[in-house]
Amino acid sequence: MANELEIELDSNLKVSEPKKYKVILLNDDYSTMDFVIDVLTNIFRKSVDEATQIMLNIHNNGREVCGIYSHEIAATKVAQVKTLAREKGFPLKAIMEEE
């Protein structure tokens, strides 16, 4: 004898997209422009032209969005920036903010 399981779904259930997070690089007085461009091309997969423009925006404005991702991917990018900056001896910092 097989057991039958009936599940009633709530027709009013609303499914929403997962929240997105901006990953932002912050300016400092020590990280070189070349290092920031390397971070942008290697971690954020930007072209050299895009990376150069973002780096200049960080330099001039103090911060710039480098990408918008799911929470897990954004957190990974922040951690990758922190690790690479430590390895290279720079204080470059990335943060994430809810979009």
Backbone as CSV, one residue per row, in Angstrom:
resi,resn,N_x,N_y,N_z,CA_x,CA_y,CA_z,C_x,C_y,C_z
1,MET,0.834,-1.169,0.000,0.000,0.000,0.000,0.887,1.243,0.000
2,ALA,0.711,2.089,-0.969,1.526,3.296,-1.100,0.854,4.436,-0.354
3,ASN,1.678,5.191,0.346,1.158,6.367,1.039,1.162,7.544,0.079
4,GLU,0.072,8.277,0.065,0.003,9.459,-0.780,0.112,10.683,0.107
5,LEU,0.891,11.625,-0.344,1.113,12.856,0.402,0.579,14.002,-0.428
6,GLU,-0.314,14.741,0.179,-0.849,15.907,-0.513,-0.289,17.151,0.137
7,ILE,0.162,18.067,-0.699,0.695,19.338,-0.206,-0.139,20.454,-0.807
8,GLU,-0.631,21.292,0.066,-1.408,22.425,-0.401,-0.478,23.643,-0.440
9,LEU,-0.399,24.272,-1.596,0.447,25.446,-1.754,-0.372,26.708,-1.550
10,ASP,0.223,27.650,-0.884,-0.426,28.939,-0.669,-0.346,29.734,-1.959
11,SER,-1.478,30.001,-2.568,-1.487,30.717,-3.849,-1.088,32.182,-3.687
12,ASN,-1.067,32.664,-2.465,-0.667,34.056,-2.220,0.826,34.193,-1.927
13,LEU,1.546,33.082,-1.958,2.972,33.101,-1.675,3.701,33.894,-2.750
14,LYS,4.508,34.835,-2.310,5.246,35.656,-3.258,6.722,35.311,-3.154
15,VAL,7.308,35.050,-4.275,8.727,34.747,-4.343,9.434,35.999,-4.868
16,SER,10.463,36.416,-4.149,11.178,37.606,-4.588,12.610,37.243,-4.956
17,GLU,13.213,38.106,-5.741,14.610,37.919,-6.125,15.475,38.078,-4.885
18,PRO,16.594,37.368,-4.820,17.495,37.560,-3.684,18.083,38.964,-3.704
19,LYS,18.413,39.453,-2.525,18.992,40.786,-2.429,20.343,40.810,-3.123
20,LYS,20.664,41.966,-3.675,21.951,42.164,-4.331,22.789,43.120,-3.491
21,TYR,24.105,42.963,-3.603,25.032,43.769,-2.805,26.084,44.396,-3.705
22,LYS,26.343,45.685,-3.458,27.390,46.395,-4.170,28.707,46.131,-3.464
23,VAL,29.739,45.816,-4.234,31.086,45.721,-3.678,31.786,47.020,-4.043
24,ILE,32.304,47.692,-3.021,32.877,49.029,-3.173,34.332,49.004,-2.709
25,LEU,35.217,49.564,-3.539,36.605,49.740,-3.119,36.749,51.145,-2.562
26,LEU,37.509,51.250,-1.467,37.725,52.530,-0.795,39.135,53.033,-1.071
27,ASN,39.261,54.334,-1.231,40.561,54.955,-1.487,41.425,54.933,-0.232
28,ASP,42.721,54.826,-0.443,43.685,55.001,0.642,44.910,55.691,0.048
29,ASP,45.821,56.104,0.891,46.980,56.858,0.426,48.179,55.978,0.090
30,TYR,48.043,54.664,0.159,49.196,53.784,0.017,49.103,52.780,-1.130
31,SER,47.922,52.277,-1.409,47.785,51.295,-2.499,48.092,51.982,-3.826
32,THR,48.937,51.345,-4.619,49.318,51.958,-5.895,48.186,51.828,-6.908
33,MET,48.198,52.724,-7.867,47.185,52.663,-8.927,47.298,51.352,-9.692
34,ASP,48.525,50.894,-9.933,48.725,49.624,-10.639,48.144,48.449,-9.863
35,PHE,48.307,48.456,-8.536,47.754,47.378,-7.722,46.225,47.380,-7.787
36,VAL,45.617,48.557,-7.705,44.154,48.652,-7.775,43.660,48.146,-9.126
37,ILE,44.358,48.496,-10.191,43.976,48.006,-11.520,44.116,46.484,-11.581
38,ASP,45.176,45.934,-10.991,45.336,44.474,-10.939,44.170,43.818,-10.205
39,VAL,43.765,44.394,-9.077,42.623,43.866,-8.313,41.363,43.882,-9.174
40,LEU,41.144,44.986,-9.856,39.931,45.125,-10.668,39.919,44.172,-11.861
41,THR,41.070,43.930,-12.456,41.101,43.030,-13.609,41.055,41.560,-13.175
42,ASN,41.718,41.228,-12.068,41.797,39.824,-11.654,40.626,39.365,-10.802
43,ILE,40.183,40.165,-9.868,39.091,39.753,-8.979,37.729,40.104,-9.564
44,PHE,37.625,41.285,-10.162,36.327,41.746,-10.670,36.165,41.547,-12.174
45,ARG,37.215,41.005,-12.826,37.168,40.680,-14.256,36.828,41.888,-15.137
46,LYS,37.368,43.039,-14.792,37.178,44.243,-15.594,38.260,44.303,-16.668
47,SER,37.950,44.950,-17.782,38.977,45.199,-18.788,39.936,46.246,-18.225
48,VAL,41.091,46.390,-18.836,42.057,47.374,-18.362,41.455,48.785,-18.448
49,ASP,40.715,49.071,-19.511,40.089,50.396,-19.639,39.053,50.639,-18.541
50,GLU,38.198,49.641,-18.293,37.204,49.767,-17.219,37.898,49.921,-15.868
51,ALA,38.917,49.104,-15.639,39.638,49.135,-14.370,40.299,50.493,-14.148
52,THR,40.855,51.047,-15.200,41.502,52.362,-15.093,40.480,53.426,-14.723
53,GLN,39.321,53.401,-15.349,38.286,54.391,-15.043,37.785,54.238,-13.608
54,ILE,37.556,53.002,-13.168,37.105,52.765,-11.794,38.175,53.216,-10.808
55,MET,39.427,52.899,-11.092,40.536,53.309,-10.214,40.589,54.827,-10.086
56,LEU,40.412,55.549,-11.199,40.414,57.018,-11.151,39.228,57.550,-10.342
57,ASN,38.072,56.899,-10.468,36.906,57.295,-9.681,37.156,57.075,-8.188
58,ILE,37.802,55.955,-7.848,38.146,55.694,-6.442,39.085,56.783,-5.941
59,HIS,40.091,57.097,-6.736,41.085,58.110,-6.366,40.439,59.478,-6.175
60,ASN,39.549,59.843,-7.081,38.946,61.186,-7.049,37.770,61.313,-6.093
61,ASN,37.013,60.245,-5.917,35.777,60.313,-5.129,35.858,59.594,-3.784
62,GLY,36.937,58.852,-3.561,37.097,58.158,-2.289,36.546,56.751,-2.267
63,ARG,35.707,56.409,-3.230,35.103,55.079,-3.301,34.433,54.898,-4.650
64,GLU,34.240,53.623,-5.020,33.549,53.339,-6.283,33.025,51.914,-6.256
65,VAL,31.854,51.726,-6.841,31.265,50.391,-6.961,32.028,49.619,-8.032
66,CYS,32.407,48.399,-7.702,33.158,47.543,-8.627,32.289,46.448,-9.225
67,GLY,31.148,46.195,-8.614,30.243,45.178,-9.113,29.075,44.982,-8.164
68,ILE,28.030,44.341,-8.671,26.829,44.051,-7.879,26.572,42.555,-7.978
69,TYR,26.466,41.911,-6.811,26.428,40.455,-6.747,25.455,39.977,-5.675
70,SER,25.227,38.658,-5.686,24.502,38.038,-4.580,25.358,38.170,-3.323
71,HIS,24.762,37.936,-2.164,25.483,38.097,-0.895,26.748,37.240,-0.854
72,GLU,26.631,35.982,-1.240,27.766,35.066,-1.154,28.914,35.488,-2.059
73,ILE,28.598,35.872,-3.275,29.642,36.279,-4.214,30.262,37.599,-3.771
74,ALA,29.452,38.547,-3.307,29.979,39.824,-2.827,30.925,39.604,-1.648
75,ALA,30.523,38.758,-0.713,31.367,38.483,0.454,32.684,37.830,0.026
76,THR,32.622,36.964,-0.968,33.834,36.327,-1.477,34.761,37.349,-2.117
77,LYS,34.214,38.267,-2.901,35.028,39.311,-3.540,35.698,40.183,-2.481
78,VAL,34.970,40.569,-1.442,35.542,41.379,-0.357,36.704,40.630,0.296
79,ALA,36.503,39.344,0.554,37.556,38.534,1.177,38.766,38.396,0.255
80,GLN,38.534,38.245,-1.039,39.637,38.126,-1.995,40.470,39.409,-2.032
81,VAL,39.804,40.556,-2.009,40.523,41.840,-1.989,41.374,41.929,-0.727
82,LYS,40.784,41.588,0.410,41.508,41.659,1.688,42.742,40.762,1.668
83,THR,42.579,39.536,1.186,43.689,38.581,1.134,44.802,39.067,0.217
84,LEU,44.443,39.496,-0.987,45.447,39.946,-1.945,46.169,41.206,-1.447
85,ALA,45.410,42.126,-0.856,46.022,43.356,-0.333,47.020,43.026,0.777
86,ARG,46.656,42.116,1.662,47.574,41.720,2.739,48.838,41.082,2.174
87,GLU,48.641,40.190,1.190,49.788,39.512,0.576,50.764,40.506,-0.043
88,LYS,50.228,41.577,-0.642,51.063,42.557,-1.339,51.458,43.735,-0.448
89,GLY,50.979,43.745,0.796,51.364,44.794,1.734,50.647,46.119,1.547
90,PHE,49.423,46.074,1.009,48.635,47.294,0.817,47.411,47.294,1.730
91,PRO,46.945,48.485,2.120,45.760,48.568,2.984,44.441,48.675,2.221
92,LEU,44.429,48.350,0.935,43.209,48.482,0.132,42.065,47.743,0.810
93,LYS,40.916,48.402,0.861,39.768,47.823,1.544,38.553,47.801,0.626
94,ALA,37.834,46.694,0.663,36.567,46.543,-0.049,35.471,46.341,0.979
95,ILE,34.325,46.907,0.713,33.159,46.732,1.577,31.968,46.322,0.700
96,MET,30.938,45.813,1.337,29.712,45.519,0.599,28.542,46.222,1.250
97,GLU,27.657,46.734,0.400,26.456,47.423,0.858,25.265,46.865,0.090
98,GLU,24.155,46.741,0.790,22.946,46.272,0.119,22.530,47.290,-0.925
99,GLU,22.139,46.773,-2.095,21.740,47.654,-3.193,20.402,48.306,-2.906
